[in-house]
Structure formats: C-alpha cells, structure tokens
Amino acid sequence: MITKTKRVDLRASEADEKNLQLAAEKMGEKKISKVIFNSVKQVANKPIEYGIDRISIRHTLANIEYVKTYLQAFLDEFKIVTAQTLTRDELENIFSNIGKLGSTQILENSIKAVVSKKLYDQMVRNHSDMNVTIENIPAKDMTRLFELSDKLDNAPEIKLRFAGIYWFCYEVNEAGQVNIIQNEVDSLTDNYRFTATSPTELKKLSAIQDICESLNSLLKDPEVQAERIFDTVYFDSEARKFAPSGSYIKGPLMQPTILFEHYH
C-alpha cells in the first residue's frame, strides 16, 4: 500500500526476497528498493504493442531468405569460375541496378567486368615476370552466374520494386559464406509492429481495446463473419450512439443491410 508519506509497503515471500537480491546484484544496485522502482519505471515507459502487419513481415522474411539462398549460390559459382570470392560490398556493387529497366544486360556486363578484373589481378600476382594484358585472361563460362543473377533480378518483390535487397541484413565472411544479421532483421521487421507510447496514445489504446475484445467475442458466433461484423450494429444519429441492429438480433445476416436511423 502507498501511504500519505509516499512510503510503499510490500509483503514479500522468501522466494521474492531472493529474486530481488539476485536482480540487485545483476543491476549493480545495493538497495532492493531501487531495483523495484527501476523495474517499475522500465515497465511504465515500455511501449505497448497493439498491432502487427503479419503479411509484410512474412514477405520481408521470405525475401531475405530467398536472396540469401541465391547470393550464396552466386558466390559458390563465382569461386568455381575464378577460384576467388567476393566481399559483401563487391556483391552490392554488382547488383546495384537490380530490378531496374534494362537490368539483365547491366548485370551481365557487371559480372563480366568483375570476373575479368579478378582473373587479371590473379594473373598479375601469379606471373609477376609477365606483361599481363586483357588478352591473356582465359575465357570462362559465366552462364550459371547469369542464371543466378536473373533469379535475383526477377524475384517478385524486387522486380516489382516492392523491395530491393536488404544489404544491411547480410554479411559475407572470408570463406565466402553469406550470413544473416539477425538483429538487423529484427529492426527491419519492427517497422511492421505498431506500439502506443505517449499518454494520449495509451489512453486511446485502452478505450479501443474494449471495443476490439467485444468484436472478437462476436466472431465466436458462426453467423458473424469479419467482413460483415459492422452489420451487427447501427448508428442512432440523434442519440449519438451505436445500438444493436435488427438484422443481427432477428437474423440472419444474409444480405447487405440498409441501416435506418430508427431501425430496431
């Protein structure tokens, strides 16, 4: 209880006291009271999630996994062709025009240029006594590299420009292994999670949650479909309030309802 002197009296079991002591040690606090107030402050200031765009999150995660698969396949094939790998920045540079008009030819030209440069640099390193020229570079079959780049270029989310490649979600290690950076993925998908933070938002959320719970309860009635749920009520403009509709009470909810002001 909270007294007029702003003291807070709490009854704690032995287990509660042990947990509080452990929390104090982890937080570097000497006083258990500070642990309690700091914890309460964290909870009070924590945003409350009220909605999730599950479809966008699902599409984003699918995009990230799809791109990883084909980037890895591209790197593996690149290593077969050149006996070398690529950095993430080099990959991003190759695919910088992905999904754009004329991208197929641009990608093929980029791949040819990078393969040629890698082979040229390799020959210079291995044959320092030679005057290496472009003509000395052996011809390589890049058909598979072109096929893999086309797979990336024609991914629906990329081709239609709903999304590009989320480069910040990937890293490439020295062995040429593509890894997903999970904390970056989490930050990206957090954009599709909606939270209330300010006192005004929290007040609105509290009010609308009651309505949502009532609507969810109505959906337990097999007669009520989500797309017809607002046919269960009508708005009385004179009384400025919603009331149950006759189409729901008398039923069934078969045809679109004409909502008259005094229809009961």
C-alpha positions as CSV (number, residue, x, y, z in Angstrom):
1,M,0.0,0.0,0.0
2,I,1.0,3.6,-0.5
3,T,0.7,5.9,2.5
4,K,0.4,9.7,2.6
5,T,4.2,9.9,3.2
6,K,4.6,8.2,-0.2
7,R,6.1,5.1,1.5
8,V,5.3,1.8,-0.3
9,D,4.8,-1.2,2.0
10,L,5.1,-4.6,0.3
11,R,4.8,-8.1,1.6
12,A,7.4,-10.4,0.0
13,S,7.9,-14.1,0.5
14,E,11.4,-15.5,1.0
15,A,11.5,-16.5,-2.7
16,D,10.6,-12.9,-3.7
17,E,13.4,-11.6,-1.5
18,K,15.9,-13.9,-3.1
19,N,14.8,-12.9,-6.6
20,L,15.1,-9.2,-5.7
21,Q,18.5,-9.8,-4.2
22,L,19.7,-11.6,-7.4
23,A,18.2,-8.8,-9.5
24,A,20.0,-6.2,-7.4
25,E,23.3,-8.0,-7.9
26,K,22.8,-8.2,-11.7
27,M,21.8,-4.5,-11.9
28,G,24.7,-3.4,-9.6
29,E,22.4,-1.9,-7.0
30,K,22.8,-2.2,-3.3
31,K,19.3,-1.3,-2.3
32,I,16.4,-3.6,-3.2
33,S,14.1,-0.5,-3.3
34,K,16.0,0.9,-6.3
35,V,15.6,-2.4,-8.1
36,I,11.8,-2.3,-7.6
37,F,11.5,1.4,-8.7
38,N,13.8,0.9,-11.7
39,S,11.8,-2.1,-12.8
40,V,8.5,-0.3,-12.4
41,K,9.9,2.6,-14.4
42,Q,11.0,0.3,-17.2
43,V,7.6,-1.3,-17.4
44,A,5.8,2.1,-17.3
45,N,7.9,3.5,-20.1
46,K,7.8,0.4,-22.3
47,P,5.8,0.8,-25.5
48,I,2.7,-1.4,-25.7
49,E,2.4,-3.3,-28.9
50,Y,-1.2,-3.3,-30.3
51,G,-0.8,-4.5,-33.9
52,I,1.3,-6.5,-36.3
53,D,1.4,-6.4,-40.1
54,R,2.0,-10.1,-40.3
55,I,1.8,-10.2,-44.1
56,S,4.5,-7.6,-44.6
57,I,6.7,-9.4,-42.0
58,R,6.2,-12.7,-43.7
59,H,7.0,-11.2,-47.1
60,T,10.1,-9.5,-45.8
61,L,11.5,-12.6,-44.1
62,A,10.8,-14.6,-47.3
63,N,12.6,-12.0,-49.3
64,I,15.7,-12.1,-47.0
65,E,15.9,-15.9,-47.1
66,Y,15.4,-16.0,-50.9
67,V,18.1,-13.5,-51.5
68,K,20.5,-15.3,-49.1
69,T,20.0,-18.6,-51.0
70,Y,20.8,-17.1,-54.4
71,L,23.6,-14.8,-53.2
72,Q,25.3,-17.9,-51.7
73,A,24.8,-19.9,-54.9
74,F,26.2,-16.9,-56.8
75,L,29.3,-16.8,-54.6
76,D,29.8,-20.5,-54.8
77,E,29.7,-20.4,-58.6
78,F,31.9,-17.3,-58.7
79,K,34.5,-19.3,-56.7
80,I,34.3,-22.1,-59.3
81,V,34.9,-19.7,-62.1
82,T,37.6,-17.5,-60.6
83,A,38.9,-19.5,-57.6
84,Q,38.2,-16.4,-55.6
85,T,35.4,-15.0,-53.5
86,L,33.7,-11.6,-53.2
87,T,33.1,-9.2,-50.3
88,R,29.6,-8.0,-49.4
89,D,30.4,-4.6,-50.9
90,E,31.6,-6.1,-54.1
91,L,28.3,-8.1,-54.3
92,E,26.3,-5.0,-53.6
93,N,28.1,-3.2,-56.4
94,I,27.4,-5.9,-58.9
95,F,23.7,-6.0,-58.0
96,S,23.3,-2.2,-57.6
97,N,21.0,-1.9,-60.6
98,I,18.9,-4.9,-59.8
99,G,15.2,-4.7,-60.7
100,K,15.7,-1.6,-62.8
101,L,14.9,-1.1,-66.5
102,G,17.4,-3.0,-68.6
103,S,18.9,-4.6,-65.6
104,T,19.5,-8.0,-67.2
105,Q,22.2,-6.6,-69.6
106,I,23.6,-4.3,-67.0
107,L,24.0,-7.2,-64.6
108,E,25.7,-9.4,-67.2
109,N,28.1,-6.6,-68.0
110,S,28.9,-6.0,-64.3
111,I,29.5,-9.8,-63.8
112,K,31.8,-9.9,-66.8
113,A,33.8,-6.9,-65.6
114,V,34.3,-8.3,-62.1
115,V,35.3,-11.7,-63.3
116,S,37.8,-10.2,-65.8
117,K,39.3,-8.0,-63.1
118,K,39.6,-10.8,-60.6
119,L,41.3,-13.1,-63.2
120,Y,43.5,-10.3,-64.3
121,D,44.7,-9.4,-60.8
122,Q,45.2,-13.1,-60.1
123,M,47.5,-13.5,-63.2
124,V,49.4,-10.4,-62.2
125,R,50.1,-11.9,-58.8
126,N,51.0,-15.3,-60.1
127,H,53.1,-14.1,-63.1
128,S,54.9,-11.0,-62.0
129,D,57.5,-11.6,-64.7
130,M,54.9,-11.3,-67.4
131,N,53.4,-8.3,-69.1
132,V,49.8,-9.3,-68.4
133,T,47.1,-7.9,-70.7
134,I,43.4,-8.4,-71.1
135,E,44.1,-10.8,-74.0
136,N,46.0,-13.1,-71.6
137,I,42.9,-13.7,-69.5
138,P,41.4,-17.1,-70.1
139,A,37.8,-17.3,-71.3
140,K,35.4,-18.5,-68.7
141,D,31.8,-19.9,-68.9
142,M,29.7,-17.5,-67.0
143,T,26.3,-18.9,-68.0
144,R,25.5,-20.1,-64.4
145,L,26.4,-16.8,-62.9
146,F,24.0,-15.1,-65.4
147,E,21.2,-17.6,-64.5
148,L,21.7,-16.9,-60.8
149,S,21.7,-13.2,-61.2
150,D,18.5,-13.5,-63.2
151,K,16.9,-15.4,-60.3
152,L,17.7,-12.4,-58.0
153,D,16.6,-9.9,-60.6
154,N,13.2,-11.5,-61.1
155,A,12.2,-12.1,-57.6
156,P,8.7,-10.6,-57.4
157,E,9.4,-8.2,-54.5
158,I,12.5,-7.0,-56.4
159,K,11.2,-6.9,-60.0
160,L,8.1,-5.0,-59.0
161,R,10.1,-2.7,-56.7
162,F,8.2,-3.6,-53.6
163,A,11.6,-4.1,-52.0
164,G,15.2,-4.3,-53.0
165,I,18.0,-6.3,-51.4
166,Y,18.3,-5.5,-47.7
167,W,22.1,-5.5,-47.8
168,F,22.4,-4.3,-44.2
169,C,20.9,-7.7,-43.2
170,Y,23.8,-9.7,-44.7
171,E,27.5,-10.3,-44.0
172,V,30.0,-12.3,-46.0
173,N,32.9,-13.9,-44.2
174,E,36.3,-14.6,-45.6
175,A,35.3,-18.1,-46.6
176,G,32.6,-16.7,-48.8
177,Q,29.7,-17.7,-46.6
178,V,26.6,-15.5,-46.5
179,N,25.1,-15.0,-43.1
180,I,22.0,-13.1,-42.0
181,I,22.5,-10.5,-39.3
182,Q,19.5,-11.2,-37.1
183,N,19.4,-8.0,-35.1
184,E,19.2,-6.1,-38.3
185,V,16.3,-8.3,-39.5
186,D,14.6,-7.7,-36.2
187,S,15.0,-3.9,-36.5
188,L,13.6,-4.1,-40.0
189,T,10.5,-6.1,-39.1
190,D,9.9,-3.9,-36.1
191,N,8.7,-1.3,-38.7
192,Y,5.6,-3.6,-39.1
193,R,4.9,-3.7,-35.3
194,F,2.7,-0.9,-34.0
195,T,3.1,0.5,-30.5
196,A,1.5,3.1,-28.3
197,T,3.9,5.2,-26.2
198,S,2.6,8.6,-25.2
199,P,-0.1,9.1,-22.5
200,T,-2.6,10.1,-25.3
201,E,-1.9,7.0,-27.3
202,L,-2.1,4.8,-24.3
203,K,-5.5,6.3,-23.4
204,K,-6.8,5.8,-26.9
205,L,-5.5,2.2,-26.9
206,S,-7.2,1.4,-23.6
207,A,-10.5,2.6,-25.0
208,I,-10.3,0.8,-28.3
209,Q,-9.2,-2.4,-26.8
210,D,-12.5,-2.8,-25.1
211,I,-14.2,-2.5,-28.5
212,C,-11.8,-5.0,-30.1
213,E,-12.5,-7.5,-27.3
214,S,-16.2,-7.1,-27.9
215,L,-15.8,-7.6,-31.7
216,N,-13.6,-10.6,-31.1
217,S,-16.3,-12.1,-28.8
218,L,-18.9,-11.5,-31.6
219,L,-16.8,-13.6,-34.0
220,K,-17.4,-16.6,-31.9
221,D,-20.9,-16.6,-33.3
222,P,-20.7,-18.6,-36.6
223,E,-23.3,-16.4,-38.1
224,V,-21.0,-13.4,-37.9
225,Q,-18.2,-13.0,-40.5
226,A,-15.4,-10.5,-40.1
227,E,-16.4,-8.6,-43.2
228,R,-20.0,-8.3,-42.0
229,I,-19.3,-7.6,-38.4
230,F,-20.5,-3.9,-38.6
231,D,-23.9,-5.1,-39.8
232,T,-24.5,-6.2,-36.2
233,V,-24.9,-2.5,-35.2
234,Y,-26.4,0.7,-36.5
235,F,-25.7,4.3,-35.5
236,D,-28.5,6.4,-34.0
237,S,-27.5,9.9,-35.1
238,E,-30.0,11.7,-32.8
239,A,-28.8,9.8,-29.7
240,R,-25.2,9.8,-31.0
241,K,-24.7,6.2,-30.1
242,F,-24.5,2.8,-31.6
243,A,-27.1,0.2,-31.0
244,P,-27.7,-3.5,-31.9
245,S,-29.2,-3.9,-35.4
246,G,-32.3,-5.8,-36.2
247,S,-30.6,-7.7,-38.9
248,Y,-28.4,-9.3,-36.3
249,I,-30.9,-9.7,-33.4
250,K,-33.6,-11.1,-35.7
251,G,-31.2,-12.6,-38.2
252,P,-29.8,-14.0,-40.2
253,L,-27.1,-11.7,-41.6
254,M,-27.6,-12.8,-45.2
255,Q,-27.9,-9.7,-47.4
256,P,-26.3,-6.3,-47.1
257,T,-28.2,-4.2,-44.5
258,I,-29.8,-0.8,-45.1
259,L,-29.3,1.0,-41.8
260,F,-32.1,3.3,-41.0
261,E,-31.7,5.7,-38.1
262,H,-34.6,4.1,-36.1
263,Y,-34.3,0.5,-37.3
264,H,-34.6,-1.8,-34.4
